[in-house]
Amino acid sequence: MDTTKWKSVLLPRDCYEEVVVIARVEGRTISGQLRYILEGWKQENLSDRDQEYIAEQVDSFKKENGVDLTSKSFSI
């Protein structure tokens, strides 16, 4: 797996099974469905200012460290 493009995430089995079924129904891959869910959640729950802040922080981290962001490498 190309870790510069893809990362693995752990989901509880019941969540995974639902994501798989929803992805099939909507004609997406599992990763495509997770991206769709994340984008929808951000639009519903984050202000434009929050979304800009997140994008700036991710960009800043990548520039400073030259590596992908992980939950272990970043704290607020």
PEDAHU-V856652 format. One record per residue. N is the residue number from 1. PSI is psi as a letter, one per 40 degrees, with the letter a starting at -180 (none if undefined). Layout:
BEGIN
{{N:PSI} {N:PSI}}
END
This chain:
BEGIN
{{1:h} {2:h} {3:e} {4:e} {5:d} {6:i} {7:i} {8:i} {9:i} {10:h} {11:i} {12:i} {13:d} {14:d} {15:d} {16:d} {17:d} {18:d} {19:d} {20:d} {21:d} {22:d} {23:d} {24:d} {25:d} {26:e} {27:f} {28:i} {29:i} {30:d} {31:d} {32:d} {33:d} {34:d} {35:d} {36:d} {37:d} {38:d} {39:d} {40:d} {41:d} {42:d} {43:d} {44:d} {45:e} {46:i} {47:i} {48:d} {49:d} {50:d} {51:d} {52:d} {53:d} {54:d} {55:d} {56:d} {57:d} {58:d} {59:d} {60:d} {61:d} {62:d} {63:d} {64:d} {65:e} {66:e} {67:i} {68:i} {69:h} {70:i} {71:d} {72:e} {73:e} {74:h} {75:i} {76:none}}
END
